[in-house]
């Protein structure tokens, strides 16, 4: 064995070689443009130039909406991780572990409580990176708990939906979350607080067939794919070619399925204005405010099933 060739040189090369992060550059799916990742991140994950809306993680989404990028995480009920002991090519339990390690989330939905232009709101965000944002028992519990907290606080509830549908690995237990979330929405309506849904790319399947299409106001991001069955399945069923842009946000707006298509940069003021309008609240003060936590810990009831009192940076 040549020690200089096989040991020393590789070590020197590894020291001198500059590692390049895999996500240093992002290729726009629409225009093919290569954009520096930090520029896209600073632009709320909208590609400059083409205005293509990339998927946005749950934490980044909450930061973009809450005052001072500060909120309190809502602790969610624990559920059985693998109720059916499901296995296909891999164990479902292993898929859950991998998704948790990759995203840092416990499941597909994260719920926060904080202030939006000075008014208390509860916001749930579906993260597509966690198993396609699929609706399982844990996600259903998250939506229901968020709605219950909104009822307790007499506050509006906002959902950012992004999902491929119900989680097949949980079978009928997943499908049961559709009526459960629908009942939760009705609870909020009984106290006459707004329920606002923001449909992001993609929102499909059982999520579309339940809480994602029950909003008092339906907002969609530009270009978002929204529907129940896929376009190819529909074409094969009806044996006809679908129109251009079918199931996209703009097409749905033109045909009355959504109320408005709003650019991501305009979402925060639009949501704040809708909450004020629907709750008949006065306009927020325009004076500058210090960067303090949006709410105090006492604003949330204590208890393991309610919330943590750790503001997010």
C-alpha positions in Angstrom: 0.0 0.0 0.0 1.4 3.4 -1.0 0.7 5.5 2.1 1.4 8.9 0.4 -1.0 8.1 -2.5 -3.8 6.3 -0.7 -3.9 8.2 2.6 -2.2 11.5 2.6 -3.4 12.8 -0.8 -7.1 12.0 -0.3 -7.0 13.8 3.1 -5.4 16.9 1.6 -8.0 16.9 -1.2 -10.8 16.7 1.3 -9.4 19.6 3.2 -8.9 21.8 0.1 -12.1 20.8 -1.6 -15.0 23.2 -0.9 -18.3 21.5 -0.3 -21.2 23.0 -2.2 -24.7 22.7 -0.5 -27.2 20.8 -2.6 -29.7 23.6 -2.4 -27.4 26.5 -3.2 -29.3 27.1 -6.4 -32.9 26.5 -7.3 -34.2 25.9 -10.8 -37.6 27.5 -11.5 -40.0 24.7 -12.6 -41.8 27.3 -14.8 -39.0 29.2 -16.6 -36.0 27.0 -16.0 -34.2 30.0 -14.4 -31.5 29.2 -11.9 -31.9 31.4 -8.7 -29.7 31.6 -5.6 -31.5 29.9 -2.7 -31.0 32.7 -0.3 -32.7 35.1 -2.7 -35.7 32.8 -3.1 -35.9 32.4 0.7 -35.8 36.2 1.2 -38.5 36.6 -1.3 -40.9 34.2 0.6 -40.0 31.3 -1.8 -41.3 33.1 -4.8 -39.0 33.0 -7.8 -38.0 36.5 -8.8 -38.9 37.3 -12.4 -41.3 34.4 -13.1 -43.3 34.8 -9.8 -43.5 31.1 -9.6 -44.7 30.2 -6.0 -42.5 27.4 -4.6 -43.7 25.2 -1.7 -43.2 26.9 1.7 -42.5 25.0 4.9 -44.7 25.3 8.0 -42.3 27.3 10.1 -41.5 29.7 7.3 -45.2 30.2 6.6 -46.0 31.0 10.2 -43.2 33.5 10.3 -44.5 35.2 7.2 -48.0 35.8 8.8 -47.6 36.4 12.5 -46.6 39.8 13.9 -42.9 40.1 14.6 -42.5 36.5 13.3 -43.6 35.4 16.8 -46.2 32.9 17.9 -46.9 30.1 20.4 -46.9 26.5 19.3 -50.2 24.8 20.1 -49.5 21.4 21.6 -51.4 18.7 19.8 -52.9 15.4 21.1 -50.8 12.3 20.8 -52.2 9.6 18.5 -51.1 6.1 17.7 -48.3 6.3 15.1 -49.1 3.1 13.2 -52.6 1.9 14.1 -52.9 -0.7 11.4 -49.2 -1.9 11.5 -49.2 -1.1 7.8 -46.3 -2.2 5.5 -45.8 -1.9 1.7 -42.3 -1.6 0.4 -41.3 -0.3 3.9 -42.9 -0.2 7.3 -45.2 2.8 7.8 -43.5 3.4 11.2 -40.2 3.8 9.4 -41.7 6.3 6.9 -43.0 8.4 9.8 -39.6 8.4 11.5 -37.9 9.5 8.3 -40.4 12.3 7.7 -40.0 13.5 11.3 -36.2 13.5 11.0 -36.3 15.3 7.7 -38.8 18.0 8.5 -38.5 18.5 12.2 -42.2 18.2 12.6 -44.2 15.6 14.5 -46.7 15.3 11.6 -48.0 17.1 8.5 -49.8 20.0 10.3 -48.4 22.7 12.6 -50.7 25.0 14.6 -49.8 28.3 16.1 -51.6 31.0 18.1 -50.5 34.7 17.9 -51.3 38.1 16.6 -52.0 39.3 13.1 -51.8 43.0 12.9 -52.6 43.1 16.6 -55.6 40.7 16.6 -55.4 37.2 18.0 -55.7 34.4 15.4 -55.1 30.6 15.2 -53.3 29.4 12.2 -52.8 25.8 10.9 -50.2 25.1 8.2 -50.0 21.9 6.2 -46.4 21.0 5.3 -46.3 19.0 2.0 -42.8 17.8 2.8 -44.2 15.6 5.5 -45.5 12.6 3.5 -47.2 14.9 0.9 -49.1 16.7 3.6 -51.4 13.7 3.8 -54.4 13.7 6.2 -54.1 11.1 8.9 -55.2 10.8 12.5 -52.5 13.2 13.8 -53.3 15.8 11.1 -57.0 15.5 11.8 -56.4 16.0 15.5 -54.3 19.0 14.7 -57.1 20.7 12.7 -59.7 19.8 15.3 -57.5 21.1 18.2 -56.8 24.3 16.2 -60.6 24.9 15.7 -61.3 24.1 19.4 -58.6 26.7 20.5 -60.1 29.3 18.1 -63.5 28.7 19.8 -61.9 29.0 23.2 -60.2 32.2 22.3 -63.1 33.5 20.2 -60.6 34.1 17.4 -60.5 33.6 13.6 -59.0 30.4 12.3 -56.8 30.3 9.2 -55.7 27.2 7.4 -52.9 26.9 4.8 -53.8 23.7 2.9 -51.2 21.7 1.0 -51.9 18.0 0.6 -52.0 15.0 -1.7 -55.1 13.7 0.1 -55.9 11.1 2.8 -53.1 9.0 4.2 -53.6 5.5 2.7 -51.5 3.8 5.4 -54.2 4.6 8.0 -57.1 3.4 6.0 -60.6 4.2 7.3 -59.1 6.0 10.3 -57.7 8.5 7.9 -61.0 8.9 6.1 -62.8 9.5 9.4 -60.9 12.8 9.7 -63.0 14.3 6.9 -66.3 14.4 8.9 -64.4 15.2 12.2 -62.8 18.3 10.7 -66.1 19.3 9.1 -67.8 19.2 12.6 -65.0 21.3 14.0 -65.6 23.9 11.3 -69.2 24.0 12.2 -68.3 24.6 15.9 -66.4 27.8 14.8 -69.3 28.9 12.7 -71.7 28.7 15.7 -69.7 31.4 17.5 -69.6 33.4 14.3 -65.8 33.6 13.9 -64.3 33.6 10.5 -62.8 30.4 8.9 -60.4 31.4 6.1 -58.7 28.8 3.8 -55.6 29.5 1.8 -55.2 26.8 -0.9 -51.6 26.3 -1.9 -49.9 24.0 -4.4 -51.1 21.3 -4.4 -54.4 20.7 -2.5 -56.1 17.5 -3.6 -58.0 14.4 -2.5 -59.8 14.1 0.8 -58.5 17.4 2.1 -60.2 19.2 -0.8 -63.3 17.1 -0.1 -63.5 18.3 3.6 -62.1 21.3 5.5 -60.1 22.8 2.6 -63.3 23.8 0.7 -65.4 24.9 3.7 -64.0 28.4 4.3 -66.0 31.5 4.6 -63.5 32.9 2.2 -61.5 30.7 -0.2 -58.1 32.2 -1.2 -55.7 30.5 -3.6 -52.1 31.2 -4.4 -51.2 31.8 -8.1 -50.9 28.6 -10.1 -51.9 26.3 -7.3 -53.2 22.9 -8.3 -56.6 22.4 -6.6 -58.9 19.4 -7.1 -60.1 16.1 -5.9 -59.2 13.5 -8.6 -56.2 14.0 -10.9 -56.6 15.4 -14.4 -55.6 12.1 -16.1 -58.2 10.2 -14.1 -60.9 12.6 -15.0 -60.0 12.5 -18.7 -60.0 8.7 -18.7 -63.4 8.7 -17.0 -65.2 11.2 -19.1 -63.2 10.4 -22.3 -62.7 14.1 -23.1 -59.7 16.5 -23.2 -59.8 18.9 -20.3 -59.5 22.7 -20.9 -56.2 24.5 -20.6 -55.4 25.4 -17.0 -58.0 23.0 -15.6 -57.7 22.7 -11.7 -55.4 25.6 -11.5 -56.2 28.5 -9.1 -57.0 31.0 -11.9 -59.3 28.6 -13.6 -61.2 27.9 -10.4 -61.6 31.6 -9.6 -63.1 32.1 -13.1 -65.6 29.3 -12.4 -66.5 30.3 -8.9 -64.7 27.7 -6.9 -62.4 30.2 -5.1 -63.0 33.8 -4.1 -59.7 35.3 -4.9 -56.2 34.5 -6.1 -53.6 36.4 -4.0 -49.9 36.7 -4.5 -47.9 35.5 -1.5 -46.5 39.0 -0.9 -50.0 40.3 -0.4 -51.4 37.4 1.7 -50.6 38.8 5.1 -52.4 42.2 4.6 -55.2 40.4 2.8 -55.8 38.0 5.7 -55.6 40.8 8.3 -58.2 42.9 6.3 -60.5 39.9 5.9 -60.3 39.1 9.7 -61.2 42.8 10.5 -64.0 42.8 8.0 -65.6 39.5 9.1 -65.2 40.3 12.9 -66.2 44.0 12.4 -63.0 45.1 14.2 -61.4 48.5 13.8 -58.3 48.9 11.6 -55.0 48.2 13.2 -52.8 51.1 14.4 -50.1 52.0 11.9 -47.6 53.3 14.5 -44.4 51.3 14.7 -44.3 48.7 17.5 -41.3 47.3 19.3 -40.2 43.8 18.4 -41.7 42.0 21.4 -43.6 38.7 21.5 -47.0 39.1 19.8 -48.8 37.6 22.8 -48.1 36.8 26.4 -47.8 33.3 27.7 -51.0 33.8 29.8 -52.9 34.3 26.6 -52.9 30.5 26.2 -54.3 28.1 28.7 -51.7 25.9 30.4 -51.8 22.2 29.9 -50.0 19.6 27.8 -52.9 19.4 25.3 -53.1 23.1 24.7 -49.9 25.0 24.0 -46.3 25.6 24.8 -45.1 29.0 25.9 -42.0 29.2 23.8 -42.1 32.0 21.2 -40.5 31.2 17.9 -37.6 33.3 16.7 
